[in-house]
């Protein structure tokens, strides 16, 4: 079955960087894009951006441009999201999701299990 | 920036029909999608392209669109449907993905 498995929880200090991985299985990785979505404690969903696993094209949310980088490793069917200059309000659960569309838009199915990133001094 | 507006909460009794709305100026041009999220779990897709239901999602879940509003309807609500529901779409230029603020469905 199609599955996305994310890396484990992280605790970072303000100003540091975090890199979260998302390993895909059960489908042809390069046929779909991956989006990243985060959810702060008790809050709603926030789209962070998208990467094409076919050619590496990216589309980042305006709010995060300059601080986020999304990459893929097609040899291992793994997507990565790196967020730099972490602040306390970056504390959230970070999700990856397969995007069922040829563009950065489209629907997300399935989602990874989530990775909790805590930013605290 | 573009926003999708959902009611914060909806309450229904078991067996009744729940309707959750999502409003946005670009919805006549962009598809909407709906997700169910239960506490401590990742979101699950329940409706795509306004009204299509993925395999494995019960028939009591349906979606519709009218002008600048899309609606998720859950007919014959069951206790297990209690969850947060989020709509998703894109801005009018088709550049960025946007989520609604979420609606907490309570089954009385």
Interface residues (C-beta under 8 A of the other chain):
Chain A: X35 X37 X44 X45 X46 X47 X50 X59 X61 X62 X95 X100 X103 X104 X105 X107 X108 X109 X110 X111 X112 X113 X114
Chain B: X1 X30 X31 X33 X35 X37 X42 X43 X44 X45 X48 X49 X54 X86 X88 X90 X94 X95 X96 X97 X98 X99 X100 X101 X102
